[in-house]
Amino acid sequence: MKPDKRQPAYRELLESGELSERSDRAYSLLSSCTVCPRKCGVNRLEDEKGFCRTGLLPVISSYGPHFWEEPPLVGTGGSGTIFVTHCNLACRFCQNSDISQCGQGSEITPQQLAEIMIRLQDAGCHNINIVTPSHIVPQLIRAIGIAAGQGLTVPIVYNSGGYDSARTLRLLDGIVDIYMPDAKYGSNAIAADLSRAPEYVDVNKAAIREMHRQVNDLVIENGIAVRGLLVRHLVLPENLAGSDLVLPWIAEEISPDTYVNIMDQYRPEWQVLGRAEETSPALRRGITVGEYTRAVRIARDAGLHRGFP
């Protein structure tokens, strides 16, 4: 594969030695873990495990070229997607619960993770897309440093549930080229009920602000994203996601030029399929055309115009 003309920012940090220093600083967060907003305080250097059920080594479920991501990530070669096992959220409707909550995957070292990155680049992927990385940022930085030393040159995509520590994200400044967080909820109470994340909205807003500060609006060259912010918002039945709060906030507080994928693929999964008396009736059905159309209209009325129909 021919490397992109635009060199990712992490190449500069590699040459200056800053990438290695960032890795060391990030690993220091593991001794009494504060990597994500949960701040479990367990010693992951000794393989203790907190909410995310991940110790010292990252757990990976699968990897390969992905052709069903957003078009600017996919291009012709696909997005080099690496699915990280476990999550710092516990969404009751998760569509990947076998990975995020049931632990499907195997532990690997940062060296092995770097080798996967190189393999995906050699396969012609346009980027390295790390799915659910919020709880493995130290290991991710180390792997990127190793891979960069071995010739990695494609952009890094940080694809998260949006429950990220702004302090930890600052360690990724100049390392991540494309941030792709979810903006799941407009209500902390609903976030607590559906994802066990009672402060989700506040954490998410701080995280998206920090992401945008680092990379700004999405830049697309020759149809391929090279740098910037891309936000996902999944529409839920009966506006449980708070689209009327989330989408105007993005337009007003981040940028009206934010690339926003307003997603319509909600379906009942995981715990939503369990005992009916423990689940909101709304969640036991998919969204309607009217509910999705309303979310898109809210986005357009707020001034957003990129990334959705």
Buried (B, 14 or more C-beta within 10 A) or exposed (E): EEEBEEEBBBBEBBEEEBBBEBBEEBBEBBBBBBBBBBBBEBBBBEEBBBBBBBBBBBBBBEBBBBBEBBEBBBBEBBBBBBBBBBBBBBBBBBBBBBBBBEEBBEBBBBEBBBBBBBBBBEEBBBBBBBBBBBBBBBBBBBBBBBBBEEEBBBBBBBBBBBBBBBEBBEBBBBBBBBBBBBBBBBBBEBBBBBBBBEEBBEBBBBBBBBBBBBBBBBBBEEEBBBBBBBBBBBBBBEBBBBBBBBBBBBBEEBBBBBBBBBBBEBEBBBBBBEEEEEBBEBBEEBBEEEBBEBBBEBBBEBBBBBBBE
